[in-house]
Amino acid sequence: MKTLAEILLKNGREKSVLLHHPWIFASSISEINGTVTSGDVIRVVSGDGKTLGLATYSEKSQIQGRMLTWDPDEQVNNDFYKNRIINSINKRDLIRTSECNAYRLVYGESDGLPGLIVDQYDETIVFQLLTAGMDKERDLICKVIAEIFPGGYIFERSDADVRVLEGLSNRVGAISGTKIPEDIWIHENGVFYKVDIASGQKTGFYLDQRENRNKLLRYCEGKRVLNCFSYTGGFTLNALKGGSDSVVSIDSSQHALNILMLNIERNQIDPTKTQSICGDVFVELRKFRDRAEKFDVIVLDPPKFAPTISQVERAARGYKDINLLAIKLLKPGGVLFTFSCSGGISRELFQKIVTGAAMDAECNLQIIDQLSQAGDHPILLSFPESMYLKGLICIK
C-alpha cells in the first residue's frame, strides 16, 4: 500500500483538529514530509508527533487540509467514499415526504465528504466537486451515483467560484443516462418549479429555503408582497399560494424572471397578480422609497455578500443598506423576511446589522421567528461554518 505523505502542524495548532473541525489552514502547517500532489490523501500529525487522522490536500488553497477521518487506521479507498455517500443519502430518508421530490443528498463537510455536493431533482442528480480532493475521486463518485440511481440522469455543475482557489478549472455537463430532460420540474409543498440545472444558480435551485418558503404562506393573505433577489420565484409563488393580492419580484437576471413566469403558468396562477422587475435591488428599492410606495410583506434573500471573513465589513454595509430601505418600505404591522447566506457573517452579527437598520429607520422592529437552512443541509456541531443560512422574520 502506498505510504502517505504527512503534514506536520505547528505546536499548539492541533486543537481545532482534536475538536473535529475539518479545516486545516496553511498557516497552521509547519512542514510536509513526503511527496504529495493536490488532491492526495495525507496523514495529519501534531507538533508532538501524534497522528490525528487523514485529510485531503489542496496545494493552492488557504485551506490546505480537509479532514476525512479522525481514525488514523481507517482505509480511505473506494469503499470509504461509497459508504459515506450511501450513509448520507440514507439519512435523508428521515426528512423525505411525498410533498417534495428535490433534496440535497450530500452536503460536503457536514456529511464527512469535504467539497462534495449532490442534489436530487426528481430523476436528475446534480453534483458539484468543490475541492481538489473530491475532484480527484470524480470517476468513483460518478460510478457510485449511477449505482444508487440506475437509469437516472447525472449532471455535473463543478463551476463554483471556489474551484479557482483550488486551482481547478470548471466542468459542466451530462455524465450518464439518456439525454438530460429539456424541462426539469420539481414539486414542493404543492408548488411546481422549473429547474435550470445547466446555468441556474447553485445546482439549479435554492433547496435550502424549503421550510422558509412554506413559512411565508401564513403572512400573505390579502397582502401586497415585495420579493427581492427573487431568482425564479420561490418566495413569489408561495406568497401567491398564500393568497397575496399582488407580488412584485426583483432580480438582476432576466433569464431567471422568464422561468418565474413559466412557474406562474404551470401553477395556474393569475399573471395579473405579479410584476417582475429586472434590475439592481438597491436601485429599485430607492425608487420605491422615492415614490413613497409601501408593502405589507418584504422578502430579502440576497446572494453572498461576504463569502470570506475578509469581506465582512463591506458586506455588513450592504446588508444594512437593503434592510434599512426595506424597513422604510414596510407598512406599520408589516412583515420582513430577511436572510444572509454569507459564511463570513455570523447569526449574531446579522441580527446586529438588522438592529442597526431598524434604529436608523426609527422603528421598533420585533423578531418573531429565526430561520435557518432546510434539514437536508445538516449543521455539523463541530463545524459552525456549516450553518451558513441565517434568517429573521420581523414585524414592524
N, C-alpha and C positions, 0 to 999 in steps of 0.2 A: 504494500500500500504506500502511496506517495507520502513522504514526510512533509507535514505542513510547515509553512513559514510562521514566524511569531512576531507579533507586535508587543513590545515591552512598554508598559505605561510608566510615566513619571511617578516618583514616590508621592503618595497621597492622592493620586488621580483615579484610584480604583473604586472609590466609594460609590459612585453612581452605578458602576457595573455590578457591584455587590448588591445594590438595591434593585437590580434588574431593569435599570434604564437601558434601552437598547442602543443608544448612540455613543460613539467614541469619537471625539473631535481630534483633529490633527494636533492641536496644541497640547493634548494630553499624552501624546506618544513620544517616548524617549528615543527609541530606535526600532528598526526592523531587522530581524535575524532570518536569513534565508532568502531565497529567490521568490518573488511574488509579483503577480501582474494583476491589474484591476479586474475585479470580479471573482478572484480566488477566495477560497475559504482559508482562514488563518486562525492560529491559536492566539488567545489574548492572555498576556502574562502580566501580573502585577510587578511593582518595583522590587518586591522581596522574592520574586521568582515563583509565585503560586499561579498555576494555570486557572483562569477564571471561566473559560468556556471557548466557544468557537464563534467566529463572525465572518462576514464577507468584507472584502477590502475594496475601497474606492480610492484610487490613487489621486484623482483630480478634485475630489470633493473635500470640503471642510469637515464633513462627517466621514472620516476615513474608515471607520469600523462600524458595522451594524450587526448586533448580536443575533445569532440564530439559536444558540442553546447555551445554557449555563452548566451543562454536563460535559466536561472535557472528554469523556469517553464515548459520547454519542457519535454515531457514524452519520455524517452528512452525505447522503447518497440519494439515488433515485427514490428509494422507498421513503426517505425522510421527507422530501418535498411532496411526494404523492400523499402521504399520510397527513401532513399538515394541511394540504388543500382539502382533502376529504373531511377532515375533522372540522375545518372552518365552515364548509358547506352544511355539514350535519347540524351544526349549532344554529344555523338559520331556520331549521325546522321549528324551533321554538317560537318564532315570530311570524312564520308564514300563515297567511289566511287566504280564503277564497276571494277576498276583496281586492287582492293585488297579485300581479304576475311579474313584478320587477323588483329586484333586490340586489344589494351589494353582497356578494358571496365571500369575497376575501378583502380584508381591509388592512393590508400592509403589516406594520409592526404590531398592531393590536391582535393579529392572528398569527404572530410568530413568523411572518414572511415579509420582512422589510423591503418595501419597494414594489410589491405586487398588489395590483388592484384587479378584481374580477367582478364584473357586473352582469346581471341577467336581465334581459328584456324579452320576456316571453320565451321564444325558442332561440333567441340570439344571445350569444355570450360575447361580451366585450372585455378584453383585458388590457391592462397597461403595465409596462415594465419601467420603473422609475429609477432604478439603481443598477450599477454595474454588476452586482451580484446576481440579481434576478435576470438581467439581460443575458448573462452567460448561460442560464438554465432555460432559455426560451423554448428550445425544441422539446425539452421534457415537459414544460408547463403546457404547451400546446397538446402534447400527447395525452397528458392526464386529463385535461379538459375534454378532449374528444372521447376519452373512455367513459367519463362521467355523464356526458351528454351525447350519446351516439345519435347520429342523424341531425344534430343541431347545427347551427351556423356559428362560426367562430370568427371574430373580427378583432384586429389589433389597433389600439389607439395610443401607441407609445410616442406621443408628440407633446408631452407636457414640458413646460419651460425648465423644470428641474433636471431634465436629461442633459441639458447644456452643462450644468455644474458637474455632471458625472462624466463628461467627455463623450457623450453618446449622441449619435445622430437620430433624427426622427424616423419613425416607421409606422405607416398607416395602411391597412388593407385587410382583405379577407384571408383567412388561413385555411379553412377546410369546409366541407359540406358543399351543397349546391350554391349557386349564386345567392348572395345576401339579398333578402327580400327588399324590393324597392321601397315599400312602405312598411315601417315597423310601428305598430300601435300597441300600447300597453294600457291596462286599466288599473285604477287605484281609487278605492272608496267610491265607486260608481261614476268616476270620471275617466274619459279616454284621452290619451295623449299620443301624439305622433313624436317619435324619437329619431333624431338625426344622428346616427352613430358615426358617420363619416366626418362630419365637420361641426357638429354641435359642441356646446360647452362640456367640459369634463369628458365623460364617455357618451354623452348624448342627452343626459337629463340629470336633474338635481334630486337624486333619490334620498338624500339626507334630510330633505324638508318634508317628507311624507306626513308625519304626525302634525307638523305645524300648519301645513296646508289644510288639514282636516279641522284643526282648531279654529281657523279663520271663519268657518261656516257660521258659527253661533253669533257673530258680531255684525253680520252683513244685511240682514233682512230690512228692506226698505231704505238702505243707506247708499250714499254716494262714496265710491271707493277709488283710491289712487294707488296703483301698483307700480312702484319704481324699480328699475332694473328687472323688468318683468320676464325677460327671456321669452320662452314660448307660452307663458301664461299660466303657470301652475297655480299661483295665488289668484289670478284673474278668474279662472274657471271655477275655483272653489267659492269665490265671492259671489259669482253669478248663481252657482248652485245653491248658495245660502240665501238667495232672494234679494240681492242688491238691485237697486233701481238702475244704477249705471256704474261702469268701471272704466277709468282711464288708465291705460298701460303705457309706460315709457321704457324704451330700450334703445341702445345705440345701434342694434343690428336689425336692418330691415328684413333680413332672411328669417330671424327669429320671430319677428312680428307677423311675417307671412304664415309661418307654421301656427302661430297663435290663432289666426283666422281660420285655418283648416281645423284646428281643435274646436273652435266655436261652432263650425258647421257640423263636425262629427258628433258633438254633444247636443245638437239640435237646440242651440241657444239663440235667442233673438239677437241678431247682429246690431240692431239699433241701440242696444244697451251698452255697447262697447265703443271706445275710441282708442286708437293706437297712435302714439307719437314716436317717431324715430328721431332721437336726439340725445343730447347730453343732459342727464338728470339734473345736474347742478344748475344748468342754464334754464331748463324748463321749470324747475321749482321756483326760481326767481321770477319767471314770467307769471306764474300763478300768483305769487305774492304781490307783484306789482298790479295785478288785476283784482286783487282782494278776493280771490276765489277761496272757497272753503270746502273741506271734505269731512265726512263722518269717520272714515277709516282710511289709514295710510299704511302701506307696506314698504319698508326699506330693506331690500335684500341685495346689497351691493357685492361686487366681486372682491377678491382680496385686495385690500389697500396696503397691507403690511405682511408679505409672505415671511419676512425675517425680522428679528429684533432691531436691526439697523434702520428699518424704515418706519418704526413705530411713531416717532414724533410727527412726521409728515402725515402718516395715516390718521393719527388722532385728530389732526386739524380737519381732515376730510370728513371723518365720521361726525365730528361736532357740527360742521357746516350743514350737512344734509339733515341731521336730526334737528338742528335749530330751525331750518326752513320748514321741515315737516311739522314741527310742533306749532309754528305760527299759522300753518295752513289748516290745522285741525279745528273743528268746531268745539265749543265747550261740551264736555262729555264725550268727545271723540276718542277713538282708539288707535294707538300706534303699535304696529308690529315692526320692531327694528332688530336687525341682525348684524353680526360681524363673523366672517369666516376666516379672518386673518389669524394665522398661527402666532404672530407676534403680539397680538392684543389679548390680554387675559380677560376673563369674565369680570374681574374686579375693576380693571381699567376701563372696560367697555361701559360698565354701569356708571363709573365716574364721569366718562365723557358725556353720556346721555344726561346725567345730572347737571353737568355744566351747561349743556344746551338748554335744558329746562329753566335753569336760573337766568340765563341770558334772555330767554323768551318771557321772563317774569311770569312763569307758570308753575303751579304746584302739581307737577306730574306725579302720578301714582303707578307703581308697578303692581300688576295684578297676576302676573304669571312669569316664570322664567323658562326659557326654551333651550333645547339642545338638538343634536343630530338624532336621526332615527336609530332604532335598536340594531339595525344591520350594519351600523358603523360603531361597533362597541368601543367603549373607552377603557383602555388598559390602565389600571390603577398606578402601575409603576412608570407609566409613560403619559404624563399630563398633556403633552402635545397632541395626543390623540383626541382630546376634547377641543376641537377647533371651532365648532359652530356654537356661538353664543347668541341668545335671543331674549328679548323682553317684550311682553305685552303691557303697554302703559295706557292709562286713561287720563284724559285732561280734565 
